[in-house]
Amino acid sequence: MNSQLSPTGRLERIMLATDGSEYCADAERVALAMVEKCGGTLLITSIVITNPAAESVAPDLIQAAEEETHALLQRIHGEAVKRGIAAETVVGRGPDPVDEIIAAAERERADVIVMGRRGKRGLMKRMIGDATSRAVGKAKCSVLVVMEGAAMWRKRILLATDGSRFSDAAAVAATKIAELCRLPVTVVSTIRDSFNEERAAAADESASRVREHLQSRKIEADKVVLRGDPDKLIVETAQAREADLIVMGTHGRTGWERVVVGSVTESVIGSSRIPVLAVKL
């Protein structure tokens, strides 16, 4: 669980993906605050949606979109400069904004992509949305999803663990953030009703192991082991402990790596009111 050479522990190149819409506003603010607090470089990215047919039929519209995109990036870049933040602008072009964001993140060697999530109500609240799900699932780096109304974390980090290598990667990332932001961490492990005694004991052991790792790094840490549905318990515990950031792996012990994103992670992102960092290996 050593973050010295691990890309999951690096926060040197933070990519903000924005289209300038209202639901991206809080993601913009969190990305700026994150780089201001943690250091590194902010990569400000937006995509001009285009294809050869559109450029042939409506070149004026594409040109207008180009100008609007550059104006958006310059606005955010100007705010970064005012704060003394190192920042670069990256314009992507293509028919699919998610694919272009992921391609830009790979070209620019981003450690984390920061993106917004539209607010949802009722039955739709627990659904993550296709664009966010695809970005979390397909990106090779970690993705920080910022919900409308969410802000930069200042109180506590909640780290979800189940003993998988994905949650170990999340522990590395949470350790780095806790050190940089000087925040305590609550480690949460859940026991499903279907678990036998061996699996239940393993859940408790994994939480203890991660807590001890954090404490060895002089980070204030406690653990909570609960029985029930993991996604619901993670969100409820974050609220009860007044955490303002959830860190978790993209998949768990029961997740298939070939699916775009694990069901627990997807559900947590869909229902959380605070930012969720989905960590990749």
C-alpha positions in Angstrom: 0.0 0.0 0.0 3.0 2.3 -0.6 2.1 5.4 -2.6 5.7 6.4 -3.3 5.7 5.1 -6.9 2.0 4.4 -7.3 0.1 6.5 -9.9 -3.1 6.1 -7.7 -1.4 8.2 -5.1 -0.3 11.0 -7.4 -2.3 14.3 -7.5 0.1 16.2 -9.8 -2.0 16.7 -12.9 -5.7 17.3 -12.2 -8.0 17.5 -15.3 -11.2 19.5 -15.0 -13.7 18.4 -17.7 -16.4 21.0 -18.2 -18.9 22.3 -20.7 -19.6 25.5 -18.9 -23.1 24.3 -17.9 -24.7 24.9 -14.5 -24.1 21.4 -13.4 -20.3 21.8 -14.0 -20.0 24.9 -11.9 -19.4 23.1 -8.6 -16.9 20.8 -10.3 -15.0 23.8 -11.5 -14.9 25.3 -8.0 -13.8 22.0 -6.4 -11.1 21.4 -9.1 -9.6 24.9 -8.5 -9.7 24.4 -4.7 -8.2 21.0 -5.0 -5.2 22.1 -6.9 -4.9 25.2 -4.7 -4.7 22.9 -1.6 -2.9 19.9 -3.0 -0.6 21.6 -5.5 0.2 20.3 -9.0 -1.2 21.5 -12.3 -4.8 22.1 -13.4 -5.6 20.9 -16.9 -8.8 22.7 -18.0 -10.6 20.7 -20.6 -13.6 21.1 -22.8 -14.8 19.4 -26.0 -16.0 20.9 -29.2 -18.5 18.4 -30.5 -18.0 18.0 -34.2 -17.6 15.5 -37.1 -16.7 15.9 -40.7 -20.3 16.1 -41.8 -21.0 19.0 -39.4 -17.9 20.8 -40.4 -18.9 20.6 -44.0 -22.6 21.5 -43.6 -22.4 24.0 -40.8 -18.9 25.4 -40.4 -20.1 28.6 -38.9 -21.7 26.7 -36.0 -18.6 24.8 -35.4 -16.5 28.0 -35.4 -18.9 29.5 -32.9 -18.6 26.5 -30.7 -14.8 26.7 -30.9 -14.9 30.4 -29.8 -17.3 29.6 -27.0 -15.1 26.8 -25.8 -11.9 28.9 -25.8 -13.7 31.7 -23.9 -14.9 29.2 -21.3 -11.4 27.8 -20.8 -9.8 31.2 -20.6 -12.3 32.3 -18.0 -11.4 29.4 -15.7 -7.7 29.8 -16.6 -7.9 33.4 -15.5 -9.4 32.4 -12.1 -6.6 29.9 -11.7 -3.9 32.5 -12.4 -5.5 34.8 -9.8 -5.1 32.1 -7.2 -1.5 31.4 -8.2 -2.4 28.0 -9.6 -0.4 26.4 -12.5 -2.9 25.8 -15.2 -3.1 24.7 -18.9 -6.0 24.6 -21.3 -6.8 21.6 -23.4 -9.4 21.7 -26.2 -10.7 18.4 -27.5 -12.7 17.8 -30.8 -14.8 14.9 -31.8 -18.3 13.4 -31.9 -18.3 11.9 -28.5 -17.3 14.2 -25.5 -16.6 11.3 -23.1 -14.3 9.6 -25.5 -12.5 12.9 -26.2 -12.1 13.6 -22.4 -10.6 10.2 -21.8 -8.3 10.6 -24.8 -7.2 14.0 -23.6 -6.6 12.6 -20.1 -4.3 9.9 -21.5 -2.4 12.4 -23.7 -1.9 14.8 -20.9 -1.1 12.1 -18.3 -3.8 13.2 -16.0 -3.9 11.6 -12.5 -7.5 12.5 -11.9 -10.4 13.7 -14.0 -12.8 16.0 -12.2 -16.3 16.2 -13.6 -19.9 17.1 -12.6 -23.0 15.1 -12.1 -26.4 16.3 -12.8 -28.7 16.5 -9.8 -31.5 13.9 -9.8 -34.6 13.3 -7.8 -36.9 10.4 -6.9 -36.3 7.1 -8.6 -33.6 8.6 -10.9 -31.5 9.7 -7.9 -29.6 6.4 -7.7 -28.8 6.3 -11.4 -25.4 7.7 -12.3 -26.1 8.8 -15.9 -24.5 7.3 -19.0 -21.8 10.0 -19.5 -20.5 9.8 -15.9 -20.7 6.0 -15.9 -18.7 5.7 -19.1 -16.1 8.2 -17.9 -15.6 6.4 -14.6 -15.6 3.0 -16.3 -13.4 3.8 -19.3 -10.9 6.3 -18.0 -7.5 4.8 -17.1 -7.0 7.3 -14.3 -9.2 8.0 -11.2 -12.4 10.1 -11.6 -13.7 12.6 -9.1 -17.4 13.1 -9.5 -18.8 16.4 -8.0 -22.5 16.7 -7.4 -24.4 19.9 -7.7 -24.1 21.8 -4.4 -21.0 19.9 -3.3 -17.9 21.7 -2.2 -14.2 21.1 -1.5 -13.7 18.7 1.4 -12.6 20.3 4.7 -13.9 18.0 7.5 -13.4 14.2 7.0 -12.7 11.6 4.3 -14.7 8.4 4.2 -12.8 5.5 2.7 -14.8 2.4 1.7 -12.8 -0.8 1.7 -13.6 -4.5 1.1 -10.1 -5.9 1.0 -9.9 -6.0 -2.8 -7.0 -4.6 -4.7 -9.3 -1.9 -6.0 -10.0 -0.7 -2.4 -6.3 -1.0 -1.6 -5.7 1.5 -4.5 -8.4 3.7 -3.0 -6.6 3.5 0.4 -3.4 4.8 -1.3 -5.3 7.7 -2.8 -7.1 8.5 0.4 -3.8 8.5 2.3 -2.3 11.0 0.0 -5.3 13.3 0.2 -5.5 13.0 4.0 -1.8 14.0 4.3 -2.1 17.0 1.9 -5.4 18.3 3.4 -4.6 17.2 7.0 -8.0 15.5 7.4 -9.1 12.5 9.5 -10.3 9.3 7.8 -13.2 7.0 8.6 -12.6 3.5 7.1 -15.9 1.7 6.4 -16.3 -2.0 5.6 -19.6 -3.7 5.2 -20.9 -7.2 5.7 -23.6 -8.4 3.5 -26.3 -10.6 5.0 -25.2 -13.4 2.6 -21.6 -13.4 4.0 -20.5 -16.4 6.0 -18.4 -16.1 9.2 -15.1 -16.2 7.2 -16.2 -13.4 4.9 -17.5 -11.3 7.8 -14.2 -11.7 9.6 -12.3 -10.7 6.4 -14.3 -7.5 6.2 -13.4 -6.5 9.7 -9.7 -7.5 9.1 -9.5 -5.4 5.9 -10.8 -2.3 7.8 -8.4 -2.8 10.6 -5.5 -3.2 8.2 -6.3 0.0 6.4 -6.8 1.9 9.6 -3.4 0.8 10.9 -1.8 1.9 7.6 -3.3 5.3 8.0 -2.3 5.6 11.6 1.2 4.6 10.7 1.3 7.7 8.5 0.2 9.8 11.5 -3.3 10.2 10.1 -6.2 10.3 12.5 -8.3 7.2 11.5 -11.1 5.1 12.9 -13.0 2.2 11.4 -16.7 1.3 11.1 -17.9 -2.2 10.2 -21.6 -2.5 9.4 -24.0 -5.2 8.2 -26.3 -4.5 5.2 -26.3 -3.0 1.7 -22.8 -1.5 1.1 -24.0 1.4 -1.1 -26.6 2.6 1.3 -24.3 2.2 4.4 -21.5 4.1 2.8 -23.6 7.1 2.0 -25.4 7.0 5.4 -22.1 6.7 7.3 -20.6 9.6 5.3 -23.6 11.7 6.3 -23.5 10.6 10.0 -19.8 11.2 10.3 -20.0 14.6 8.5 -17.5 13.4 5.8 -17.3 15.6 2.8 -15.4 13.3 0.5 -15.9 9.6 -0.3 -13.0 7.6 -1.7 -13.6 4.1 -3.1 -12.4 1.7 -5.8 -14.2 1.4 -9.0 -14.9 -2.3 -8.4 -15.1 -4.5 -5.3 -14.4 -8.2 -4.5 -17.6 -9.3 -6.2 -17.3 -6.9 -9.2 -16.3 -8.0 -12.7 -13.4 -5.9 -14.0 -14.9 -6.1 -17.6 -18.0 -4.1 -16.6 -17.7 -0.3 -17.0 -18.0 0.4 -13.2 -19.0 -1.7 -10.2 -22.6 -1.5 -9.1 -21.8 -0.3 -5.6 -19.6 2.5 -6.8 -22.2 3.4 -9.4 -25.0 3.5 -6.8 -22.9 5.6 -4.3 -22.0 8.1 -7.0 -25.7 8.3 -8.0 -27.0 8.9 -4.5 -24.2 10.8 -2.7 -24.4 14.5 -2.0 -20.7 14.9 -1.6 -17.9 14.3 -4.0 -16.9 10.7 -4.8 -13.4 9.8 -5.9 -13.6 6.5 -7.9 -10.0 5.2 -7.9 -8.4 3.1 -10.6 -5.5 0.7 -10.3 
